[in-house]
Amino acid sequence: MSEAYICDAIRTPFGRYAGALASIRTDDLAAIPLHSIMARNPTVDWQAADEVILGCANQAGEDNRNVARMAVLLAGLPESVPASTINRLCGSGMDAVGSAARAIKCGEADLIIAGGVESMSRAPFVMPKADRGFSRSNTIYDTTLGWRFVNERIKAQYGVDSMIATAENVAFECGISREDQDQFAFNSQLKVARAKENGFFEKEIVSVSMPTKKSAPTEVSEDEHPRLSSLQDLAKLKPIDRSYGTVTAGNASGINDGACALLMASDAAVARFGLMPRARVLGMATAGLAPRVMGLGPVPATQRLMERIGVSLSQFGIIEINEAFAAQVVAVIRGLGIADYDERINPNGGAIALGHPLGASGARLATTAINQMHSADSRYALCTMCVGVGQGISIALERVS
């Protein structure tokens, strides 16, 4: 089989909810890193691209009707390039990378752009059709995050805990204290601040030009979500979900906007277009578990991946765990038998500080891991995420010098 190489990776800054990127349609947002990939790789004949695969969790508004295909056209890729949109909720962008790798490895594709997009600021309100003739009532759902159009059988058998409630469940069942969570969140913000000061994220971000009515366009070139607060300030925040809870706005990820794209190629495409591989995909694995503790999903997914590729956790120099909630990350770390403050874990911070635009986050993890592998001269990187409705997803990367 061919190797599945990642030759380039770029993302937009991640914007805050209703923030700097909120005026950009989701399909336009997805097109930005695609266009950047094209510009950064001028030796590629884009007519030869086999596919564009993007993750997107919502798909209820401007991201409907296959947002990946819309982004292909908006980015200026040839009309002949097909595209598909993957939905594994929070793991969608990572699934896109893994699916592209599988297609390349089995010989069904040579050149694919994979990634993801989410504009949570622009997630629409939706309403169902009437459930009976001449009905005079209706319901409106906010599609920004969480359940809608609930199946009563699912509710009866598994519950429909909110994302925050699932984090509280994990914290309670795994004994993760509020202090543990706040300390992890503080460390994430501190790591991002240091990485930003050192210019780490500059290599993975393409600036976004925002038009203005009366003056020249403004450039958004930095992540908007980071906000370093003291441990004392974090401790003052009230729980979001339960009066006795431990999950707060300070130790949870944000509601964000962003997009990411990775150029993936086979041995043949690397040679044909003179590409420079930066990493290879060793494998991807997914796993399911009870929806009410979905935050623990990275544990079985990573265990399955380790068995599949024959690499032990101790061999990974970098471990990128998506920080949906500090409670679930700490629980996953302990569940995998890793020390709480292992330096391999999210060395440049994570989603608590950077933000979590659902469909883009998995691709962002892979992008950051690749850059960190080269910066730290590490051979292997693990990227893993929990996924709503009870799943986990993990992907293993190897640096190519």
N, C-alpha and C positions, 0 to 999 in steps of 0.2 A: 504494500500500500504506500501511497504517497504520504509525505509528512503534510500536516496542516500548519502553515506558517502564518504568523501575524507580522506584517511588514510595516504597518503604520497604524497609529491610533490617535484620535483627536476628539475633543469634546467642546461644547460651549461652556461658558461659565454656568453655574447653577444659580438661578434666581430665587429670591424669596417669594412666598405666596403674595400675589397682587403687587409684585415688585418690578424690578427693572425689565424683565422679559415678558411680563404679563400681557403686553399688547401684541405679541407675536403669535400668530396662528400656529397650531401644533404641526401642521404639515410644512409650513415655512421654517419652523424651528428645526425639524428633522432634516431639512434640506441643507442647512448650514454646514454641519460637519461632513456631509456627503460631498458638497461642493469643495470644501477644503481638502478632502482626500484626493479629489481629482487634481486640484491645483498643485498639491504637494508631490504628486507622482506623474509628472508630464510624460514619462516614457511609456506609460500604459496606453494601449489601444482599448478604449472603454467599450468599443463594440464587442470586445471579447469577454466582457463581464458576464458571468453565468447567472448571477442572482444578486439581489439586495435583500437582506433579511433584517428586519427591525422588530424589536420588542416594544409593546405598548400595552399598558394595563387597562386603560379606560375604553377607548374606541366608541364613545357615546356621543361625541360632538364633532369638532373639526378633524378629529383623528379617526373618523368612521370611513368605511369603504376602502380599507386597505391603505392606511396612511403611508406605508413604505412605498407603494407605487406612486402615490401623489408626490412624495419627496423625491423620488427618482426623476420625475418629470420637472419638478420645480428646481432641482439642482442642476439641470442641464445634461444629465446623463442621456445617452441615446435612447430613443423610444423602444428599441429592441431589447433593452435590459429589463427582465422581469423582476418582480418583487413580491414579497409576502410579509405579513405582519403576524408575529407570534405573541400569544398572551399566556404567560405563566405568572401573571400578576407581578409581584416584586422581582421575580427571577426572570422576567421576559428578556431583558437585554443579555443576560448571561446565557440563557437558552438559545438566543440567536447566534451567539459566538460558538457554542457547542454544536448546534445544528449545522452551521457552516463548516465546522471542522469535520464533522462526520461525512458530509457530502464530498468534501475534498479528499478525505482519506479513502473513501470507497471508490473514487474515480468518477463520480458523477458530476464533478465541477472542478474547475481550476482556479477561478478568480471570483471571489465573493466579497461584498462589503456587508459586514454585520454590525449591529449596534442596537440602539434603542432611543426612545423619545417619550417624554411626558410633559404636558403642560397642565399641572394641577390647578393653576390659576384659572384656566379656561374650561375646566370640566363643567359641563352643563347640568342644569336641573332637567330631569326627565319625568314623564308621567305615563302610566299604562293606559291602554284602551279600556273602555268601560267593560266590566265583567258581566253585565247583563243589559238588555235592551232598555232604553229610556232612563238609564241611570243618571242621577243628579249629583253624584259625588265622585271625587277622584283623589288621588294621592300624588304628591310630588316627592321625588327622591333627589338628593344631592349626590352626584357621582364623583365628588372629589376623592372620597376614600370610603371603603367598607361596603357592607351589604346593601343590596337593593333588590327588589322583586324576589323576596325570600320564598323559597319552597318550604311549605309547612312541614313536610316530611323530614327535610334536612334539619329544620329547627327542632323538631321533636326528638330526633335521634342524636344529633351532634351539637345542638345549640348554635346560636349565631352571635357569639361573643364579638364585640368590637375589637379592633386591633389593640387598643389600649387595654381592654379587659384581658386579652390573651397574654399580654406582658405581665399584668398583675397576677394572672394564674401561674405563670412561670416563676415569678418572684416568690410567690407563696409556696409553691410546691418544691422549689429548689433552694429555699432559704436565702434568697438574695436580698440583702438589706437595702434600705434607702441610702445609707452611707456608701455602700459598695457601688450603687448606681451613680450617685452624684460624683464620686471619685473618678469613676470610669469616664463620665461625661466631661468632667473638668480636664482630664488627661487628653481626651479627644480634641477639645478646643485648643489646648496648649500645643499639641502636636501640629495641628493645622496652622496655628499662628507661627510656629517655628519653621514649618515647611514653606509657608508663604514668604516669610522673611528671607529664606534661603533661595527663593525663586524656583522651588521644586515644581509647582503647578504650572508655571509659564510654558513648559515644554508640552503640556497636554491640552492647553486651552487655546481655542481660536476666538478672537474677540468678535462681538456681535455689534454691528452698526445699527443704531436706533435712530430713525428719522425724527426730526422735530419740526414743528410748524413754522417757526420763524428764524431758525438759525441752522448752522451746520449740524449734521448727525453727531450724536454722542456715541462713544465707544464703551461697551460693557466688556471688560477684559478680566474681571476678577469675580470669584464666587461671592455671592451676596449674603449668604446665610451665616457664616461664622460670627460668633459673638462670645468672646471670652469673658466669663464672669467668675468671681471668686467662689470658693466652696461655701462661704458664709451666705452669699447671695443665692446660690443654688438651693441651699437648705431652707430658705425662706419661701420657696415656691410651693403652692398648694397642689395636692394630687389632682389629676384631671378627672379620674373616673369614680373614685370611691373616697369617702371621707377618711377611711383608714388606709388608703392606698399609698403606693410609693412611686408611681410613675408620674412625672411632671413634664412640663414643656422644656425644662432644662436638661432632662436625661432621656429624651426621646428625639428621634429624627424629625426633620421638618416636612412641611408641605411645599413642594418646590417645582421648578420648571427647568428643563435642560434636555440636551440630546448628545449622543456620542456615536462615533463610527470607527470601525476597525477594518483595515484592508487585509484580507486573508487570501493566501495563494498556495498552490501546489508547487512541488519541485519544478514541474514544467513551466508554470507561469512565472516563477522566480527567475528562471533562466531566460525565458523569452523576453521579459520586460525589464530585465536588469534590476530587479528589486533586491532590497537588503533585509532579510528576515531578522526580526528582533526577538521572537520567541516562537516556540512550537506548542501546540495544544496536545497534551498527553492524554487527556480524557475528560469526560464529564459524567456525572451521575446525579440522579434525583432519588428522592425517597418520600414516602408519605407517613403521616402520623395524625394523631387526634387534632382536629382544627382548633380546639380550645387552648392548646399549647403549641401552636404552630411555630413559635419562636425557637423551639428546640430542633427544628428541621435540619439545620446544618450538621448535627451530630450523626444521624443515620446516613445522610447523603455523603458526608466525608468518609465515614467508615466503609461505605459501599465503594466509593471511588478508590480508596487505598487498596482494597482487595482487588479491584479491577486492574489497576495499573502497576501494582507491585512496588509501590513507593511508600515508605512509612512516614508518619507525621513528623518524626524527628529530622527527616531529610529536608524539610521545607525551611528555607531561610526567611521567607516572607509568608505571612498568613493574613489575608485580607478578609475580614468578617464584616458583612454589612451591618451597620449599627442602626437597625430599626428601632430598638430600645436598648438602653444599657442593661436592663434586667435580663433580656434574652441573650445578649452577647456574653455577659459574665457567666450565665448558666451554660452556654455552649462551650466556652473556654474550659470550664470545670468538667463538663461532660466529656470533653475530648482528652482530659487529663493534662491540660496545659496550665502552667502557673498564671495567676491573675495578671501579673505585670510582665509577662514574657515580651521581650523587646521585638519579637518577630511580628506581633499582632498590630496591625494598622499603624505602622511606624510614622505615617504622615497624617494620622487622624482618620476620621470616617464620617459617616452620614449624620451623626449628631451635630457635627460642626459644619460639614460641607453641604448637607441637605440630601434628600432622597426623592428625586423625581422618578417615580416607580419604574417605568419601562426603561429608563436610561441607566439606572444605578448598577446593574450587573455588568454592563459594558464599561462603565467608569471604573469599577473594581479591577477589571482585567487591564485597562489602560494604565491605571496607577501602579498595579503590580509589576507590569513590564518595565515601566520607568524606574521603579525602585530596584528591580533585579539588576538593572544595568548600573544604577548608582551605587549599589552596595555590593556588586559583584557576586550576587547569589545565583545559584543554579536553578532552584525550584521555587515556585510560588503557588500557593493555594488560595483560591477565591471561593467564598461560600456565603449563602444567603438563606434566610428563612423566607417562606412564601405563604401568603394568606390561604385559608381553607385547609391548612395542614400539609405543607410540603417543605422540603429542603432541596437545595441545588448546590453542587460543588463542581469546580473546574480546576484542573491542574495544568500549570504552564512550566515550560523549561526555557531558560534563557539561551538565545543563539548569539554567539559572539560576533 
